Amino acid sequence: MARVSSILAGVSIAVVISLLLSCSGKPDPNTLVMVIESSPTNLDPRVGIDGQSERIDSLIFDYLLTRGDNLQVAPGLAERWEIPDPLTYIFHLHGGVRFHDGRLLTARDVKWTFDSMISGKIRSPRGGAYRFVDRIDAPDDTTVVFHLKEPDSPLLWNLSTGAVGIVPYGSGIELSAQPIGSGPFKFVSAETDKEVIIESNDDYWGDKAKIARVRFAVVPDATTQALELRKGSGDVIINGSFPPDSVLTLERDPRLEVESGPGTRLAYLAFNLRDPILKDVRVRQAIAYALDRKPMIEYLWRNQAQPARSVLPPQSWAYDGNVQRYDHDPAKARALLDAAGYPMVNGVRFHITMKTSTDENTRLMVAVMQQQLREVGIALDIRTFEFATFFSDVVRGAFQMYGLRWIGGNEDPDIFEYAFHSERFPPNGANRSYYSNPKIDALIDQARRETDAAVRKPIYFEIQRILAEQEPYIDLWYLDNVLIHNKRVRNLKLNPAGNYDFLKTAELVPEG
């Protein structure tokens, strides 16, 4: 434990010193400044798939359905829906909803939103989510009917918040420059690598936002993010890129408040199952037993993370944590490696290479893993790359091991199809481990064809049981959501997804 702590000691000293600086400034009483790490790539909700685009879009646009804290779908623009048979979904819309330019939102707009992607009129990476849609009808202004080619239980999830917001009929590529939605905030302006500004929609059909204007200030540097909060030029940040040590420092600032709660962001390790060493399940299990999450969560994440037992987060209705566990057990790891035919020779059984990004926390994590694996005779060689190069190698299968995070994509059990079905090897999906198991394929296909959650749930339990035994992934931990704000902001409500919905209820306290 002492050796682990020595690796992690001294993290963020420069950041802590920088945070001692402070200055004062008079904030705008009508504008909340939220610090974000990067600019959204595209605010057309049919196109933008990066985190910033999705989260800001969810404030500008309304979605056919919403997502509750239990990660189940709930009414949105559609106040109710029916599924008369597995191939037919009928949605009934709220009446009187208007876009920000005054146009009435009707079923024709909903139909256009999805038809424009399915037909290819709008080139969108999201289009594949609707590959089982045969056609969409709009028999009247408040009724939308989806007709499917075959049953597709994830459809409701793919119509909810974070998927595709409803755009006006006829909207083309110009929407990315001037987004027009029907949500609680209206788009004002955007400047790449600088800011995005939105303002409250006073004519919103639902609960109106209490803040007149939000400015998203783009601040890529972790040290500067924290400093913006300390000096008052930034009001709010969620899940900032600064190290967890900095959160502890900010927590001691009497002008700031830190709120945290369980999140859904999953850190995981993945294996290349085409590799001659890693294709043996005993080797993968041995690595899982050799790793000790506890000191990494305690020292690296400062207990701002929770151990993971599944790709799904515990908040999911389909989650099952009652699966095979890999608690730290070096003796069991050594026995598995012996059985797999890898004896210890001069303290080493074999070398294995792990590719990572240059992210500071990731580099610290793999340094600890390197030490822990050495104790069972595995020499972990680390190769660090800029993210674009690293991710390109992952997609191409040019790796033995890598570490990444699922952010949002793992909140619905459809993740099993995307990440583990044998038909979803890249570039057709995210099965980057090249995991192939006919039983898993059959279970995933069976669950997709069931519309009853009570029937689907035990199927997903079985999928999680098999994946835990075969370990194409090592699920490490779920990162907590950490929201830091100054005391002029109140009524912020965190949710497990860590999105920006808290801006819908936030208020600014008048000075004086």
C-alpha positions, -999 to 999 in steps of 0.1 A, spaced: 0 0 0 29 23 8 44 18 -26 10 26 -43 6 58 -22 41 69 -31 32 66 -68 2 88 -63 16 112 -37 22 147 -48 -5 147 -75 -15 182 -86 9 202 -64 11 228 -91 -27 229 -93 -30 234 -55 -5 262 -56 -23 279 -84 -56 276 -65 -42 298 -38 -45 327 -61 -77 346 -61 -92 379 -73 -125 395 -72 -149 405 -100 -185 417 -102 -205 389 -118 -235 395 -141 -266 390 -119 -286 376 -148 -259 353 -163 -247 320 -150 -212 311 -163 -206 274 -166 -171 262 -173 -168 234 -199 -137 216 -212 -144 218 -249 -167 233 -275 -196 213 -288 -188 200 -323 -223 203 -337 -255 216 -321 -278 199 -346 -291 172 -323 -292 148 -353 -255 151 -358 -236 161 -327 -225 130 -307 -199 144 -284 -207 150 -248 -209 188 -249 -232 188 -280 -256 163 -264 -257 181 -230 -263 215 -244 -287 202 -270 -308 187 -242 -314 223 -230 -323 237 -264 -344 209 -278 -372 187 -265 -372 150 -270 -401 126 -277 -394 110 -244 -373 118 -213 -351 96 -190 -358 93 -153 -332 89 -125 -338 51 -127 -327 53 -164 -361 43 -176 -380 63 -202 -407 87 -192 -431 111 -210 -415 141 -229 -431 157 -259 -451 125 -261 -474 126 -231 -483 89 -236 -476 60 -260 -489 26 -268 -473 -5 -283 -503 -25 -298 -479 -50 -312 -441 -54 -313 -438 -37 -347 -460 -6 -339 -454 23 -315 -480 51 -313 -470 84 -296 -495 111 -286 -479 146 -284 -486 175 -261 -506 201 -280 -496 238 -282 -458 233 -281 -440 259 -302 -404 262 -315 -383 291 -305 -392 309 -338 -430 306 -330 -438 277 -353 -461 251 -338 -445 217 -332 -465 189 -347 -462 153 -357 -449 164 -391 -418 178 -373 -412 145 -354 -415 125 -386 -391 149 -405 -365 147 -377 -361 109 -380 -369 106 -417 -341 130 -425 -316 107 -408 -330 74 -419 -331 86 -456 -296 99 -455 -307 135 -462 -288 144 -430 -255 124 -427 -257 113 -391 -239 86 -371 -271 83 -351 -290 69 -381 -280 33 -373 -301 34 -341 -332 35 -363 -322 8 -388 -352 -13 -378 -377 15 -386 -397 8 -417 -416 40 -419 -431 68 -398 -466 81 -401 -482 114 -389 -519 108 -392 -527 140 -374 -509 169 -357 -505 151 -324 -501 115 -334 -469 98 -346 -467 61 -355 -434 42 -359 -437 10 -380 -408 -14 -375 -393 -41 -398 -387 -63 -368 -390 -59 -330 -365 -34 -315 -369 -29 -277 -342 -2 -275 -364 21 -297 -379 40 -267 -345 47 -253 -333 59 -287 -362 84 -287 -354 99 -253 -333 127 -239 -297 126 -251 -307 107 -283 -322 130 -310 -341 162 -302 -370 173 -324 -362 198 -351 -385 219 -373 -398 204 -405 -375 210 -434 -344 217 -413 -312 209 -431 -275 214 -424 -281 250 -416 -295 240 -382 -260 235 -369 -252 272 -372 -285 284 -358 -302 257 -337 -340 261 -333 -356 239 -308 -385 240 -284 -367 235 -251 -364 256 -220 -334 275 -234 -329 293 -267 -297 294 -286 -281 329 -288 -245 325 -301 -215 303 -303 -178 308 -309 -156 278 -312 -131 273 -284 -145 303 -266 -182 301 -256 -218 291 -262 -246 314 -250 -282 304 -244 -311 323 -228 -343 312 -211 -374 305 -233 -401 325 -216 -427 308 -238 -417 273 -228 -446 248 -225 -432 231 -194 -415 243 -163 -396 275 -172 -359 280 -165 -352 305 -136 -319 318 -150 -321 344 -177 -289 335 -195 -262 308 -194 -227 313 -208 -207 281 -214 -171 292 -211 -146 269 -229 -116 263 -206 -96 232 -217 -68 236 -191 -75 218 -157 -56 244 -136 -74 273 -152 -108 256 -147 -103 255 -110 -89 290 -109 -120 303 -127 -141 290 -99 -118 304 -72 -118 339 -86 -155 341 -94 -154 343 -132 -169 308 -134 -200 299 -114 -204 261 -120 -185 231 -133 -195 195 -133 -169 166 -136 -141 190 -144 -108 176 -158 -88 187 -128 -75 159 -105 -96 147 -75 -70 163 -52 -81 197 -65 -117 189 -56 -106 185 -20 -88 219 -22 -119 236 -37 -141 221 -11 -122 240 16 -129 274 -1 -157 291 19 -170 307 -13 -177 274 -30 -199 243 -25 -192 208 -37 -220 184 -43 -215 148 -54 -235 117 -61 -232 83 -77 -226 85 -115 -229 62 -145 -195 69 -161 -176 36 -163 -139 31 -164 -129 -2 -178 -100 -23 -193 -105 -42 -225 -86 -71 -239 -79 -81 -275 -92 -116 -276 -74 -123 -309 -42 -120 -290 -25 -155 -284 -20 -147 -247 -53 -129 -239 -76 -153 -258 -72 -176 -228 -99 -168 -203 -77 -179 -174 -52 -152 -182 -79 -125 -183 -93 -138 -150 -58 -138 -135 -53 -101 -145 -86 -93 -129 -76 -110 -96 -42 -93 -97 -56 -58 -98 -65 -41 -66 -91 -14 -71 -92 -3 -35 -60 17 -33 -66 33 -68 -101 44 -57 -87 57 -24 -55 74 -36 -61 82 -72 -98 91 -71 -99 102 -34 -130 79 -30 -148 98 -57 -156 65 -75 -174 32 -67 -163 -3 -77 -180 -17 -108 -194 -51 -113 -211 -46 -147 -209 -24 -178 -244 -12 -167 -245 12 -138 -263 2 -106 -291 27 -114 -302 7 -144 -333 -14 -141 -314 -42 -159 -283 -41 -136 -272 -73 -118 -242 -70 -95 -246 -105 -82 -221 -120 -106 -186 -135 -103 -164 -111 -84 -127 -106 -88 -116 -93 -54 -79 -88 -51 -63 -123 -48 -27 -126 -61 -25 -163 -51 -55 -171 -72 -40 -151 -101 -7 -170 -99 -26 -204 -98 -46 -194 -130 -14 -184 -148 3 -216 -138 -27 -236 -151 -26 -216 -184 10 -227 -190 29 -195 -181 55 -205 -155 76 -178 -137 110 -174 -153 133 -149 -136 103 -133 -121 84 -128 -153 58 -150 -170 52 -129 -201 51 -93 -213 19 -75 -223 14 -41 -237 -12 -16 -226 -20 15 -247 -33 46 -230 -40 83 -236 -19 111 -221 -46 119 -195 -29 124 -162 -52 102 -141 -50 74 -167 -12 75 -166 -12 73 -128 -37 44 -129 -16 23 -153 15 29 -132 -2 13 -103 -15 -15 -124 20 -21 -137 32 -26 -101 3 -49 -92 7 -71 -122 44 -74 -116 36 -92 -83 21 -121 -102 48 -122 -129 32 -102 -156 54 -74 -171 31 -46 -182 46 -24 -209 29 10 -212 26 29 -244 11 64 -242 -3 84 -271 -23 115 -278 -59 106 -277 -66 107 -314 -37 83 -322 -46 61 -292 -83 58 -301 -74 51 -338 -53 21 -327 -81 9 -305 -106 10 -334 -81 -8 -357 -75 -35 -332 -39 -25 -328 -36 -33 -291 -33 -60 -265 -50 -41 -237 -64 -6 -234 -84 15 -209 -113 38 -217 -146 51 -202 -182 47 -212 -200 80 -208 -237 77 -213 -236 49 -238 -237 23 -210 -269 36 -194 -292 13 -214 -288 -25 -218 -286 -20 -256 -249 -15 -247 -245 -53 -247 -254 -54 -284 -231 -25 -293 -201 -37 -274 -203 -75 -273 -224 -88 -302 -202 -106 -328 -218 -86 -356 -206 -54 -340 -168 -56 -346 -154 -22 -357 -164 -3 -378 -199 -16 -373 -199 -12 -336 -178 -10 -304 -170 -47 -300 -133 -38 -300 -123 -68 -280 -135 -90 -309 -155 -110 -284 -175 -138 -300 -200 -160 -282 -230 -175 -300 -249 -178 -267 -244 -141 -259 -255 -132 -295 -286 -152 -291 -295 -137 -257 -289 -101 -270 -311 -108 -300 -338 -124 -278 -338 -93 -255 -341 -69 -284 -372 -86 -296 -390 -84 -262 -410 -53 -254 -418 -64 -218 -391 -52 -194 -400 -80 -169 -392 -105 -197 -360 -87 -208 -346 -83 -173 -336 -120 -166 -321 -122 -201 -298 -93 -193 -290 -109 -159 -278 -140 -178 -257 -118 -202 -240 -101 -173 -233 -134 -156 -216 -148 -187 -196 -117 -194 -184 -116 -158 -171 -152 -161 -154 -147 -195 -140 -112 -188 -137 -96 -222 -137 -64 -201 -125 -56 -166 -151 -32 -152 -131 -10 -128 -153 17 -113 -181 42 -118 -169 78 -113 -190 99 -90 -206 131 -104 -189 161 -88 -206 195 -91 -188 226 -78 -204 260 -77 -202 293 -59 -228 303 -34 -247 327 -56 -261 296 -74 -286 274 -57 -312 247 -64 -289 225 -84 -301 190 -87 -276 163 -97 -288 132 -116 -269 99 -123 -262 107 -159 -242 139 -150 -259 160 -177 -268 197 -175 -304 193 -165 -296 210 -132 -295 243 -152 -333 239 -157 -339 244 -120 -309 265 -109 -313 300 -96 -290 330 -90 -292 346 -56 -293 384 -58 -263 401 -42 -266 422 -12 
